[in-house]
Amino acid sequence: MTNRIGFIGSGHLASYTIAGLRRAGDERGIVLSPRNAEKAAQLAIDYNCQVASSNQALVDVCDIVILAVRPPAAMAVLSELRFRPQQTLVSVVAGIEVSQLRDTISADVSICRSLIVSSAAYNQGAISLYPNHHQVADLLAPLGEVVILDTEKEFDLSLAAMCANGWMYTLVAALEQPMIAAGMPAEPARRLLVQSIIGTMAHISEESNMDLAQVTQGIATTGTFTKLGLDILQQQGAFGPWQEAVQTLLMAQNND
């Protein structure tokens, strides 16, 4: 186990990751960038972290450095830092390729890319990783299911799944609203919807090769309420916009 992990950036991505690590019982040293002093100070209090005096001071004492800043700032931040051989850089910044990161760092540093979502704070969800790096995979494993991608193109395509994670909040809000309007209290309405979705995802996860269309046909049979609702969704073309959203963001990713 590496002794210290450093986070350059102390926004949402760092917060999710640190919360998940501590929740999983990881007690190793965590060093925070001073870039956002107020957030870094609060994370230090909440999760027993240390705030470095500078980004370089953080790099000097950490074995693994996680780059978690906004894409426009990432390359400028990296260009100011001096890494030493055998360190590992993990970028959770979307859209910046390994080759770009390597061109900015002169030292012989291992470089990985990962995508982490909010559910990591609760040790759930998908975490994409490219390329395979055993030490980094072990570090991220308590945060959810680490999916190792063989190529950087596959990693870039994984962005679709990560963005879909964010859309689920809006989906739940849309589904619970008519239930609440009809008289269901908000708390059980949300619990029922969330657990229904979790249950479906558990089934798909355990039977990863199942034919989803065939399963749906077996559940949404003639005369059932499930079919009644599904027919409305299909008649209204409800699933087409979701596919279009995925296609659009993948095209945008390719054009970056």
C-alpha positions as CSV (number, residue, x, y, z in Angstrom):
1,M,0.0,0.0,0.0
2,T,1.4,3.4,-1.0
3,N,2.0,5.7,1.9
4,R,0.6,9.0,0.7
5,I,-1.9,10.0,-2.0
6,G,-2.1,13.6,-3.2
7,F,-5.1,15.4,-4.7
8,I,-4.4,18.4,-6.9
9,G,-7.8,20.0,-6.8
10,S,-10.3,19.8,-4.0
11,G,-13.6,20.0,-5.7
12,H,-16.4,17.4,-6.2
13,L,-14.2,14.7,-7.7
14,A,-11.7,14.8,-4.9
15,S,-14.4,15.0,-2.3
16,Y,-16.2,11.8,-3.7
17,T,-12.9,9.9,-3.8
18,I,-11.7,10.9,-0.4
19,A,-15.0,10.2,1.2
20,G,-15.2,6.8,-0.3
21,L,-11.7,5.9,0.7
22,R,-12.2,6.9,4.3
23,R,-15.6,5.2,4.3
24,A,-13.9,2.0,3.2
25,G,-11.4,2.2,6.1
26,D,-8.4,3.5,4.1
27,E,-6.3,5.3,6.7
28,R,-3.2,6.2,4.6
29,G,-2.0,9.8,4.4
30,I,-4.0,12.0,2.0
31,V,-2.4,15.4,1.0
32,L,-4.6,18.1,-0.5
33,S,-3.7,20.9,-2.9
34,P,-4.2,24.4,-1.5
35,R,-5.8,25.6,-4.8
36,N,-9.2,26.0,-3.1
37,A,-8.2,26.8,0.4
38,E,-11.7,26.8,2.0
39,K,-12.7,23.4,0.5
40,A,-9.3,21.9,1.2
41,A,-9.5,23.0,4.8
42,Q,-12.9,21.5,5.2
43,L,-11.9,18.2,3.7
44,A,-8.9,18.1,6.0
45,I,-11.1,18.4,9.0
46,D,-13.8,16.0,7.7
47,Y,-11.4,13.2,6.5
48,N,-8.2,13.6,8.4
49,C,-6.2,15.0,5.5
50,Q,-3.2,17.4,5.3
51,V,-3.2,20.5,3.2
52,A,0.1,21.1,1.4
53,S,1.7,24.5,1.2
54,S,1.8,24.3,-2.6
55,N,1.1,21.8,-5.5
56,Q,4.9,21.1,-5.7
57,A,5.1,20.4,-2.0
58,L,2.3,17.9,-2.5
59,V,4.1,16.2,-5.4
60,D,7.3,16.0,-3.4
61,V,5.8,13.8,-0.6
62,C,3.2,11.6,-2.5
63,D,3.6,8.4,-4.3
64,I,0.3,8.7,-6.2
65,V,-0.9,12.0,-7.4
66,I,-4.5,12.4,-8.5
67,L,-5.1,15.3,-10.9
68,A,-8.7,16.5,-10.3
69,V,-8.9,20.0,-11.7
70,R,-11.1,21.4,-14.4
71,P,-9.9,20.6,-18.0
72,P,-8.9,24.1,-19.0
73,A,-6.6,24.4,-16.0
74,A,-5.1,20.9,-16.1
75,M,-2.1,21.3,-18.5
76,A,-1.0,24.6,-17.0
77,V,-1.0,23.1,-13.5
78,L,1.0,20.1,-14.6
79,S,3.5,22.2,-16.5
80,E,4.6,23.9,-13.3
81,L,5.3,20.6,-11.5
82,R,8.4,18.5,-11.2
83,F,7.8,14.8,-10.7
84,R,10.3,12.2,-9.8
85,P,10.8,8.7,-11.4
86,Q,8.5,5.9,-10.2
87,Q,5.7,8.2,-9.1
88,T,2.2,7.6,-10.5
89,L,-0.2,10.2,-11.9
90,V,-3.9,9.5,-12.1
91,S,-5.9,12.0,-14.2
92,V,-9.6,12.2,-13.6
93,V,-9.8,15.1,-16.0
94,A,-12.0,14.3,-19.0
95,G,-10.7,14.8,-22.5
96,I,-6.9,14.9,-21.9
97,E,-5.1,11.9,-23.4
98,V,-2.2,10.0,-21.8
99,S,0.2,11.2,-24.5
100,Q,-0.7,14.9,-23.7
101,L,-0.1,14.3,-20.0
102,R,3.2,12.5,-20.7
103,D,4.4,15.3,-23.0
104,T,4.0,17.7,-20.1
105,I,5.9,15.6,-17.6
106,S,9.6,15.0,-18.2
107,A,10.1,12.3,-15.5
108,D,9.5,8.6,-15.9
109,V,6.1,8.6,-14.3
110,S,3.3,6.0,-14.6
111,I,0.2,7.7,-16.0
112,C,-3.4,6.5,-15.8
113,R,-6.8,8.0,-16.6
114,S,-9.9,7.3,-14.6
115,L,-13.5,8.5,-14.4
116,I,-15.1,8.7,-10.9
117,V,-18.7,9.6,-10.2
118,S,-20.5,10.8,-7.1
119,S,-21.6,7.3,-5.9
120,A,-17.9,6.6,-5.2
121,A,-18.5,8.4,-1.9
122,Y,-20.7,5.5,-0.9
123,N,-18.4,2.8,-2.4
124,Q,-20.8,2.1,-5.3
125,G,-20.8,2.5,-9.1
126,A,-18.5,2.2,-12.0
127,I,-15.0,3.5,-12.2
128,S,-13.2,3.3,-15.6
129,L,-9.4,2.9,-15.7
130,Y,-6.9,3.1,-18.5
131,P,-4.4,1.6,-18.8
132,N,-4.3,-1.2,-16.3
133,H,-2.2,-0.4,-13.3
134,H,-2.4,-2.8,-10.4
135,Q,-1.6,-0.3,-7.7
136,V,-4.1,2.2,-9.0
137,A,-6.8,-0.5,-9.5
138,D,-6.3,-1.6,-5.9
139,L,-6.6,2.0,-4.7
140,L,-9.8,2.6,-6.6
141,A,-11.4,-0.8,-5.9
142,P,-13.1,0.1,-2.6
143,L,-14.9,3.0,-4.4
144,G,-16.9,0.7,-6.7
145,E,-16.4,-1.6,-9.6
146,V,-13.2,-0.8,-11.5
147,V,-13.7,-1.5,-15.2
148,I,-10.3,-1.6,-16.9
149,L,-10.3,-0.6,-20.6
150,D,-7.8,-2.0,-23.1
151,T,-7.5,1.1,-25.3
152,E,-7.8,4.8,-24.8
153,K,-10.6,4.9,-27.3
154,E,-12.6,2.5,-25.2
155,F,-11.9,4.7,-22.2
156,D,-13.2,7.8,-24.0
157,L,-16.3,5.9,-24.9
158,S,-16.8,5.1,-21.2
159,L,-17.7,8.7,-20.7
160,A,-21.2,7.9,-21.9
161,A,-21.8,5.6,-18.9
162,M,-20.4,8.2,-16.5
163,C,-22.6,11.0,-17.9
164,A,-25.7,8.7,-17.8
165,N,-25.0,8.4,-14.1
166,G,-25.7,12.1,-13.8
167,W,-28.9,11.8,-15.8
168,M,-30.4,9.4,-13.3
169,Y,-31.1,12.1,-10.8
170,T,-33.4,13.9,-13.3
171,L,-35.0,10.6,-14.2
172,V,-35.9,9.8,-10.5
173,A,-37.2,13.4,-10.0
174,A,-39.4,13.0,-13.1
175,L,-40.8,9.7,-12.0
176,E,-41.5,10.6,-8.4
177,Q,-43.3,13.8,-9.3
178,P,-46.6,12.3,-10.5
179,M,-46.6,9.8,-7.6
180,I,-46.3,12.7,-5.1
181,A,-48.9,14.7,-7.0
182,A,-51.3,11.8,-6.7
183,G,-50.9,11.6,-2.9
184,M,-47.8,9.5,-2.2
185,P,-45.6,11.0,0.4
186,A,-42.2,12.1,-1.0
187,E,-40.1,9.8,1.2
188,P,-41.6,6.4,0.3
189,A,-42.1,7.5,-3.3
190,R,-38.4,8.1,-3.7
191,R,-37.4,4.9,-1.8
192,L,-39.7,2.8,-3.9
193,L,-38.3,4.2,-7.2
194,V,-34.7,4.1,-6.1
195,Q,-34.9,0.5,-4.8
196,S,-36.8,-0.6,-8.0
197,I,-33.9,0.8,-10.1
198,I,-31.3,-0.7,-7.8
199,G,-33.0,-4.1,-8.0
200,T,-33.1,-4.0,-11.8
201,M,-29.5,-3.0,-12.0
202,A,-28.5,-5.8,-9.6
203,H,-30.3,-8.3,-11.9
204,I,-28.5,-7.0,-15.0
205,S,-25.2,-7.0,-13.2
206,E,-25.5,-10.6,-12.0
207,E,-26.7,-11.8,-15.4
208,S,-24.6,-9.6,-17.6
209,N,-25.1,-11.6,-20.8
210,M,-28.9,-11.6,-20.7
211,D,-31.0,-10.4,-23.6
212,L,-32.6,-7.3,-22.2
213,A,-35.3,-7.1,-24.8
214,Q,-36.3,-10.7,-24.1
215,V,-36.5,-10.1,-20.4
216,T,-38.6,-7.0,-20.9
217,Q,-41.0,-9.0,-23.1
218,G,-41.3,-11.6,-20.4
219,I,-42.2,-9.0,-17.8
220,A,-44.3,-6.6,-19.9
221,T,-46.9,-9.1,-21.1
222,T,-50.3,-8.3,-22.4
223,G,-52.7,-7.0,-19.8
224,T,-50.0,-6.0,-17.2
225,F,-49.5,-2.5,-15.9
226,T,-45.9,-2.8,-16.9
227,K,-46.8,-3.1,-20.6
228,L,-49.4,-0.3,-20.3
229,G,-46.6,2.1,-19.2
230,L,-44.0,0.7,-21.5
231,D,-46.3,1.1,-24.5
232,I,-46.8,4.8,-23.7
233,L,-43.0,5.3,-23.4
234,Q,-42.4,3.5,-26.8
235,Q,-45.2,5.3,-28.5
236,Q,-43.8,8.7,-27.4
237,G,-40.3,7.7,-28.5
238,A,-39.0,8.1,-24.9
239,F,-35.8,6.1,-25.4
240,G,-34.7,7.8,-28.6
241,P,-33.6,11.0,-26.9
242,W,-31.5,9.0,-24.4
243,Q,-29.7,7.3,-27.3
244,E,-29.3,10.7,-29.0
245,A,-27.8,12.2,-25.9
246,V,-25.2,9.4,-25.7
247,Q,-24.4,9.7,-29.4
248,T,-24.0,13.5,-29.1
249,L,-21.6,13.4,-26.2
250,L,-19.6,10.7,-27.9
251,M,-19.3,12.8,-31.1
252,A,-18.3,15.8,-29.0
253,Q,-15.7,13.7,-27.3
254,N,-14.2,12.6,-30.7
255,N,-14.1,16.2,-31.8
256,D,-12.1,17.4,-28.8
